[in-house]
């Protein structure tokens, strides 16, 4: 590995390292002072000269990530400054500018010769150059074909460098999954997820091996991702696309799935150019009733037992259940209800009161409070979503719209999809009818993951399904790209299994949660200051998180 | 890292040929009981205990009119002081040497001086700096033999260590008045101070091209000697000064009105005022006092006052307007102060404080310096 010396490269120094009696330089951190005219910000990457092995002709270089800056003066206390202003005369100008300097604190990222002795004091510090940034992050050792552009690092001196994720740690097999969090509207979570997916597809060795499933959870955000924007992207955004080495283009081969609405009409905010309508009749839902009741309180586990029994009976069609073939027949017919007496009935070991609760909840979900997704009998154009997804094709993107669905309906669809995909990849699924090979990787993007895998509460079938994907999905080729406002609101085993964490602007109370402990305290504080479009990327390969910007999506978006 | 004071180690080896009684507990830093500025004032103005002459004109002061208002003028209005020079000294008693029947102290001194320049925007920079290490030992009758002196000279030649004879000026009554050991130690301290002032004088030269009517130099302490007096556009500002001066105004009859001691004089000095200028050194120097801080801002009435000394040309008096300008600009220097870092904050000029820091930060630390002093002493006690 070639060694570089900041002085030799004519890279203008921005300060010198400084160790004092009280503030030592360590293997992990170093500090440096700045001259008055230097501008350095948190997340800048700097380089410092370091010793090297006697056999090497040049000094080695240590890279550090600036985490915090502070200004110190020789004033013993604030009182000194008050007195120095002639005992609080606000208008008085100081005759002499008090001696002071800005001190920058940096976390050690890497050394070009793997020397992690503390950086000596009084060594010149300069901004890392593009190659230095790649070394600092560990990008230089990534295989070229494994590099997924993840955004652009822009430093205070104007130097920029593309940051890459290692596909082995995003799509497996080493690690997988991406989790994105941050305040809604400011963190641009969905935009980043879509940029990352586009980046994965554009740089994949063979994009026909990758299928993408996207859940549209808000308005019509993702129902036009195959359309060009109405106005061309502004020049700065086009330049950003070029900088990261990607083509600004919409998604190709997109299939939209729109839920059935009341009166059989599609239930969408924005009508996609081509779409397939999906609906759930009892037959299509029989093996997913547990997902439908995932959010229903069940402190005594009686519901779980009833649902299990009903699912089994619907599947085996025991004699009492032969006539149960629609939601109405389940709700208002035998064996759960005696239409002659007009009373709920118990069955098996299930008491009348428990069955009554099941019926009340089911009636609320599929009848009184439903959006139209539940139908008594599906028409030909009202497809079964699981069957459609079972025939997923590599190189294609599937957008499932759940934006207008009720909470239980959204949970059912999410659970249905994730279970279908998992089964598809883990065992030979009877549902798959196409002869085409199953895509090697299936990327699953879902926003508001906290709804489906919350940090607290019982481990519902949905949570278990998400955990299956989080913990074993990467070995099967199922990759979860998830997003939520608060990382602390999501099950820690999901975020813990994400080898890549993307963080946008986050509230100050949220960053004090245990989920953010992987970040240095100073970096946590800086999360509260990120601007819109700025993100912090923590990736398994990186030694420290980096701040990036990324281009706006190049597909049509509705304000 | 090589020892930065290696020249000292080799010199110590030469000295070890003598019988050495190392200072108890190793070499120790000599701490002055009297403030250095005040000590300088006492030494420089030993003949000026009673002041009877004014050194100011236009208008001539009278005994009823000895204070003048000098409202502060700050840098944006009158950036008069651009250069600030301070010297610093750190002295160590290493031990007592014995050669034949002569016993004498071995003293080591670090001396340094720095000149700080203030830029137009108020920022400071180090304009020039000098530093020396002095080994102060008496020679001949009171100290080293000629042979040992030559050896030491050879050992120190070409190094940063300067060998000084503490008896270069003959010892007079002081030797008789005090013990010889103490007299020699005092003499060593005085020589070190004189050498430090030499460094300060050398630094003045670095500002020659830039000093003028509107760009002056402030020297910490007194005007000190004729060497300084010949330099134009310099004022000396002392934070502390002798407290036994008597001022006698206008009358040969020593009434209470015509005589004031310095305490009485300064107690009556209002904030942002100066005393009129008095004459010293036979009319070669004008000096006066300026109150930079109100008495209610400090806990002792004499705090917040500085003594200003200016060399006079050809016996001319200083004009009141000139003294006013100098004093007003000094009053403006009260912003910023080293409050909390230096007990003399109330009368310290911040750039001088920084010059002092610049010197001291370049001194060898006590650990480094004293760590390189290893006497090669063998037990010499004998009961025979």
Boltz contact constraints between the chains, C-beta under 6 A:
constraints:
  - contact:
      token1: [A, 76]
      token2: [B, 340]
      max_distance: 6.0
  - contact:
      token1: [A, 76]
      token2: [B, 341]
      max_distance: 6.0
  - contact:
      token1: [A, 77]
      token2: [B, 340]
      max_distance: 6.0
  - contact:
      token1: [A, 80]
      token2: [B, 339]
      max_distance: 6.0
  - contact:
      token1: [A, 80]
      token2: [B, 340]
      max_distance: 6.0
  - contact:
      token1: [A, 83]
      token2: [B, 337]
      max_distance: 6.0
  - contact:
      token1: [A, 83]
      token2: [B, 339]
      max_distance: 6.0
  - contact:
      token1: [A, 84]
      token2: [B, 335]
      max_distance: 6.0
  - contact:
      token1: [A, 84]
      token2: [B, 336]
      max_distance: 6.0
  - contact:
      token1: [A, 84]
      token2: [B, 337]
      max_distance: 6.0
  - contact:
      token1: [A, 86]
      token2: [B, 335]
      max_distance: 6.0
  - contact:
      token1: [A, 92]
      token2: [B, 335]
      max_distance: 6.0
  - contact:
      token1: [A, 93]
      token2: [B, 74]
      max_distance: 6.0
  - contact:
      token1: [A, 94]
      token2: [B, 335]
      max_distance: 6.0
  - contact:
      token1: [A, 94]
      token2: [B, 336]
      max_distance: 6.0
  - contact:
      token1: [A, 95]
      token2: [B, 74]
      max_distance: 6.0
  - contact:
      token1: [A, 95]
      token2: [B, 75]
      max_distance: 6.0
  - contact:
      token1: [A, 95]
      token2: [B, 332]
      max_distance: 6.0
  - contact:
      token1: [A, 95]
      token2: [B, 333]
      max_distance: 6.0
  - contact:
      token1: [A, 95]
      token2: [B, 335]
      max_distance: 6.0
  - contact:
      token1: [A, 96]
      token2: [B, 118]
      max_distance: 6.0
  - contact:
      token1: [A, 96]
      token2: [B, 122]
      max_distance: 6.0
  - contact:
      token1: [A, 96]
      token2: [B, 336]
      max_distance: 6.0
  - contact:
      token1: [A, 96]
      token2: [B, 350]
      max_distance: 6.0
  - contact:
      token1: [A, 96]
      token2: [B, 351]
      max_distance: 6.0
  - contact:
      token1: [A, 97]
      token2: [B, 122]
      max_distance: 6.0
  - contact:
      token1: [A, 97]
      token2: [B, 123]
      max_distance: 6.0
  - contact:
      token1: [A, 98]
      token2: [B, 336]
      max_distance: 6.0
  - contact:
      token1: [A, 99]
      token2: [B, 354]
      max_distance: 6.0
